[in-house]
């Protein structure tokens, strides 16, 4: 698993990164803990927004003991943003439940779903999804700076 990869996780209630440099608009939050699959606790600290060419994820906690792992919580995507995971043979798409629009996609690799892209948050919810529904994927490409490979899928609808 690479340093910049983000994994979808069904068991965690928080988004987490080991890399403090990825966080923008950092807020001090009370310390919390996440539990790794082996049962060991990992303390989490401040929280912020992660924004790269492929990702826009709010409320990501800093957890330095994760070492090289970045986690996106499917629970938090569902609970905070009304997003749903649609599992396919070798991938998982993340879609907005109300509109049916795809806002993220992950590939199955070594037993984990590793994100190709994910666009979440108030900016996305309000303006990006509106642009998707009105203008289609080309409008989304400009707004989200999504990778070219994702351009074909952002804005597709599930029926």
TISEZA-76949 format. One line per field, with one value per residue (C-alpha): residue in three letters; x, y, z. Coordinates in Angstrom, 2 decimals, padded with zeros to 5 digits. Layout:
# TISEZA-76949
rest	(ALA;...)
east	(X;...)
north	(Y;...)
up	(Z;...)
END
This chain:
# TISEZA-76949
rest	(UNK;UNK;UNK;UNK;UNK;UNK;UNK;UNK;UNK;UNK;UNK;UNK;UNK;UNK;UNK;UNK;UNK;UNK;UNK;UNK;UNK;UNK;UNK;UNK;UNK;UNK;UNK;UNK;UNK;UNK;UNK;UNK;UNK;UNK;UNK;UNK;UNK;UNK;UNK;UNK;UNK;UNK;UNK;UNK;UNK;UNK;UNK;UNK;UNK;UNK;UNK;UNK;UNK;UNK;UNK;UNK;UNK;UNK;UNK;UNK;UNK;UNK;UNK;UNK;UNK;UNK;UNK;UNK;UNK;UNK;UNK;UNK;UNK;UNK;UNK;UNK;UNK;UNK;UNK;UNK;UNK;UNK;UNK;UNK;UNK;UNK;UNK;UNK;UNK;UNK;UNK;UNK;UNK;UNK;UNK;UNK;UNK;UNK;UNK;UNK;UNK;UNK;UNK;UNK;UNK;UNK;UNK;UNK;UNK;UNK;UNK;UNK;UNK;UNK;UNK;UNK;UNK;UNK;UNK;UNK;UNK;UNK;UNK;UNK;UNK;UNK;UNK;UNK;UNK;UNK;UNK;UNK;UNK;UNK;UNK;UNK;UNK;UNK;UNK;UNK;UNK;UNK;UNK;UNK;UNK;UNK;UNK;UNK;UNK;UNK;UNK;UNK;UNK;UNK;UNK;UNK;UNK;UNK;UNK)
east	(000.00;001.39;001.79;-000.85;-003.46;-006.82;-008.75;-012.52;-013.26;-016.61;-015.57;-014.34;-016.46;-013.79;-011.73;-008.02;-004.64;-001.12;000.15;-000.35;000.69;-002.49;-004.77;-006.06;-008.20;-007.16;-009.31;-008.34;-010.68;-010.79;-008.63;-010.39;-009.23;-009.80;-009.27;-007.22;-008.38;-005.86;-007.56;-004.79;-005.92;-004.64;-005.01;-006.36;-005.77;-006.77;-009.09;-009.13;-009.98;-008.02;-008.04;-005.91;-006.51;-008.41;-009.89;-011.97;-012.83;-013.85;-013.36;-010.25;-008.47;-004.72;-003.59;000.23;000.41;-001.34;002.13;001.31;-002.44;-005.21;-008.78;-012.12;-015.03;-018.05;-020.05;-019.16;-019.87;-023.33;-024.08;-022.78;-023.32;-026.03;-023.64;-023.94;-021.40;-022.28;-020.04;-019.22;-016.99;-013.66;-014.67;-016.85;-018.59;-019.67;-022.89;-025.12;-028.27;-030.65;-029.43;-027.86;-024.71;-021.31;-018.99;-016.22;-014.76;-012.35;-010.64;-010.28;-006.57;-005.05;-008.36;-008.88;-010.88;-008.34;-009.83;-009.25;-011.20;-013.78;-015.46;-017.33;-018.41;-020.55;-018.81;-019.42;-022.91;-024.10;-022.30;-020.54;-023.53;-025.64;-023.08;-023.04;-026.79;-026.91;-023.68;-022.39;-018.89;-017.00;-018.24;-017.30;-013.77;-013.12;-014.63;-013.25;-009.90;-010.68;-008.20;-008.85;-009.64;-012.46;-013.98;-015.93;-017.64;-018.19;-021.76;-023.00;-026.29;-027.33;-030.79)
north	(000.00;003.40;006.46;008.47;005.75;006.03;002.90;002.63;001.14;-000.19;-000.56;002.93;005.93;008.51;009.52;009.45;010.22;009.66;012.67;016.02;017.88;016.78;018.62;022.12;024.39;022.39;022.59;021.45;018.65;016.58;013.49;010.33;006.80;004.40;000.68;-001.28;-004.76;-006.33;-004.47;-001.94;001.66;004.54;008.07;010.75;014.45;017.57;017.47;019.19;019.07;016.95;018.43;016.97;016.48;013.26;013.94;016.43;015.00;017.08;016.16;014.02;013.30;013.19;009.78;009.60;006.00;004.81;005.19;004.89;004.30;006.75;005.71;006.91;005.77;004.45;004.96;008.66;009.09;007.62;009.33;012.84;013.12;010.64;008.75;005.05;002.43;000.32;-002.73;-004.22;-007.17;-005.34;-001.84;000.20;003.37;006.02;007.74;010.48;008.75;011.58;012.22;008.86;010.62;008.97;011.11;008.56;005.25;002.69;-000.37;-003.69;-004.31;-006.84;-007.27;-003.51;-000.90;001.82;005.15;006.55;009.69;010.96;014.37;015.04;018.04;021.13;022.60;019.39;018.83;022.32;023.40;020.39;018.08;020.89;021.37;017.62;017.44;020.53;020.45;016.90;015.55;018.30;020.92;018.64;018.17;021.90;022.23;019.15;018.83;015.11;012.89;012.23;008.57;009.63;012.05;009.26;008.22;011.37;012.41;009.06;008.08;004.76;003.76)
up	(000.00;-001.00;001.19;-000.65;-001.03;000.69;001.69;002.16;005.59;006.80;010.43;011.28;012.26;011.32;008.30;009.23;007.76;009.01;007.01;008.77;005.58;003.78;006.21;005.40;007.57;010.63;013.76;017.22;018.26;021.43;021.16;020.01;019.30;016.48;016.83;014.31;013.22;015.63;018.51;019.13;019.77;017.65;019.07;016.71;017.04;015.12;012.15;008.75;005.06;002.59;-000.91;-003.71;-007.43;-006.66;-003.22;-001.33;002.11;005.14;008.80;008.40;011.68;012.11;013.40;013.18;014.40;011.24;009.70;005.98;005.94;005.09;005.89;004.54;006.70;004.79;007.98;008.07;004.33;004.90;008.23;007.44;003.70;002.67;000.40;-000.39;-001.44;-004.48;-004.69;-008.09;-008.99;-008.63;-007.59;-005.29;-006.44;-003.95;-004.91;-003.65;-002.44;-003.39;-006.92;-007.73;-008.96;-008.58;-006.44;-005.91;-007.02;-005.58;-007.05;-005.24;-004.67;-002.29;-000.48;000.03;-001.85;-002.74;-003.84;-007.31;-006.41;-003.93;-003.78;-000.54;001.49;001.48;-001.56;-003.45;-002.08;-002.99;-006.14;-007.64;-007.64;-009.09;-011.87;-012.48;-012.92;-015.19;-017.13;-017.09;-016.54;-018.42;-015.93;-013.07;-014.39;-014.12;-010.66;-008.99;-010.74;-010.88;-012.71;-016.40;-015.74;-013.42;-015.94;-017.56;-014.33;-012.28;-012.81;-014.11;-012.56;-011.12;-012.18)
END
